Amino acid sequence: MTAEVSGSFEVTAFEPGETEEHEGGTAFGRVRITKTFTGGLSGRSEVRMLSVGGTSGGPASYVAVEHVTGELAGKAGSFVLQHAAWDTSGVTIRVVPGTGAGELAGITGEFRLAVDESGAHTYVLAYQLG
């Protein structure tokens, strides 16, 4: 049975790494991000992101892995999220099967995030524990 929790998160660190400029105006960038979650998921995460910027200067796509540690609906443990985004066509964020630990072993699911006009970040995590 699928359960769903929601809440908010704050980006507590955003540390850009190296950027590689490529012929044609594209650029690869690396970023390390940390977040703090509140709500149905409480805890923190560390993200490693690789992005490519298009010739217009804006991000064209990114991929990332995010290690989440904390409590989900009262169960302690950790799991990994995988992000994939393409320009304006959206982002997909899923729990990586087999990465759940502690009371979150066997977790699968999908994570949706939103950022409002003020910059506030919210999430909905639909998940199953196996």
C-alpha positions in Angstrom: 0.0 0.0 0.0 1.3 3.5 -0.9 1.6 6.0 1.8 2.2 9.7 1.3 3.9 12.4 3.5 4.5 16.1 2.8 6.4 19.0 4.3 9.1 21.5 3.5 12.8 21.6 3.2 15.5 24.3 3.4 18.7 24.3 1.4 21.3 24.8 4.1 24.5 24.7 1.9 25.1 25.2 -1.8 28.7 24.6 -2.7 29.6 24.9 -6.4 32.6 22.9 -7.5 34.5 23.0 -10.8 32.9 24.1 -14.0 34.1 22.8 -17.4 33.5 25.0 -20.5 33.0 23.1 -23.7 33.1 24.0 -27.4 29.8 25.5 -28.6 29.0 27.3 -25.3 27.9 24.4 -23.1 29.3 24.1 -19.6 29.3 21.2 -17.1 29.0 22.1 -13.4 29.3 20.2 -10.1 27.5 21.2 -7.0 27.3 19.8 -3.4 24.0 20.7 -1.6 22.8 20.0 1.9 19.1 20.2 3.0 17.1 20.0 6.2 13.6 18.4 6.0 10.6 19.0 8.2 7.1 17.4 8.1 6.4 13.8 7.4 10.0 13.4 6.5 12.4 15.0 9.0 16.1 14.9 8.8 18.8 16.0 6.4 20.3 15.1 3.1 23.5 15.5 1.1 23.2 15.9 -2.7 25.8 15.5 -5.4 24.7 17.2 -8.6 26.1 17.4 -12.2 24.5 19.9 -14.5 25.0 21.1 -18.0 24.3 24.7 -19.0 23.0 25.4 -22.5 24.2 28.1 -24.9 21.6 30.5 -23.6 23.3 30.4 -20.2 20.5 28.7 -18.3 20.6 25.1 -17.0 19.7 22.6 -19.7 19.6 19.5 -17.5 20.9 17.9 -14.3 21.3 14.6 -12.7 21.9 14.1 -8.9 22.0 11.6 -6.1 20.8 12.5 -2.7 21.4 10.6 0.5 18.5 11.2 3.0 18.9 10.4 6.7 16.2 10.9 9.3 12.7 9.8 10.2 9.9 9.0 7.7 6.5 8.8 9.4 8.2 7.9 12.7 10.6 5.2 11.2 14.3 6.0 11.4 16.8 5.2 8.6 18.1 6.4 5.3 17.6 6.0 1.5 18.9 7.5 -1.7 17.0 9.7 -4.2 17.9 9.9 -7.9 17.1 13.2 -9.7 16.9 13.7 -13.5 15.7 16.9 -15.1 15.5 18.2 -18.6 15.1 21.9 -19.3 11.5 22.9 -18.9 10.0 19.4 -19.4 10.2 18.6 -15.7 12.0 16.6 -13.1 11.8 13.0 -12.0 13.0 12.1 -8.5 12.7 8.5 -7.4 13.9 6.4 -4.4 16.7 4.2 -5.6 15.6 0.6 -4.9 17.8 -1.3 -2.5 19.2 1.8 -0.8 16.9 1.9 2.2 18.5 1.2 5.6 17.3 0.8 9.2 13.6 0.9 9.5 13.4 2.2 5.9 14.9 -0.9 4.4 12.9 -1.9 1.3 11.6 1.6 0.6 10.5 2.5 -3.0 8.7 5.6 -4.2 8.6 8.9 -5.9 9.5 12.4 -4.5 7.9 15.6 -5.9 9.1 19.0 -5.1 7.9 22.5 -5.6 9.3 26.0 -5.2 6.9 28.9 -4.8 7.3 32.5 -5.8 8.9 33.4 -2.5 11.5 30.6 -2.9 9.9 28.3 -0.3 10.5 24.6 -1.0 7.9 21.9 -0.4 7.7 18.2 -1.1 5.4 15.2 -1.3 6.9 11.7 -0.9 4.7 8.8 -2.1 6.3 5.6 -0.9 6.0 1.9 -0.1 7.9 0.0 2.5 8.7 -3.6 1.5 
